[in-house]
């Protein structure tokens, strides 16, 4: 029994059931991960120096810097800000370098949020 040419036709323009055409998706872009920058307490760095660092490198007001310094002193550490990797890395390096140049053991670290 001959079959109809319509059934055996290899018509590439008619792809109604082709899943490749139906399931096209746009790639979703993800936001880059953020990093917390933290100051750690020590028994040697003067409180005034910590306040100065917070004002200078993190743009905090004196009142904000004083509050964070007290948190670092009482709790052992405090999150100073949350930034992209590059900004967080730069801030940590600036604080550590500035502290060393002023002969203070102040520690500044970062971790993924």
Secondary structure, DSSP 4 states (H G I P E B T S, - for coil): -PPPHHHH---TT--TT-HHHHT--PPPPPPPPEEEEEEE--SSS-HHHHHHHHHHHH---HHHHHHHHHHHHHHSEEEEEEEEHHHHHHHHHHHHHHHHHTT---EEEEEE-
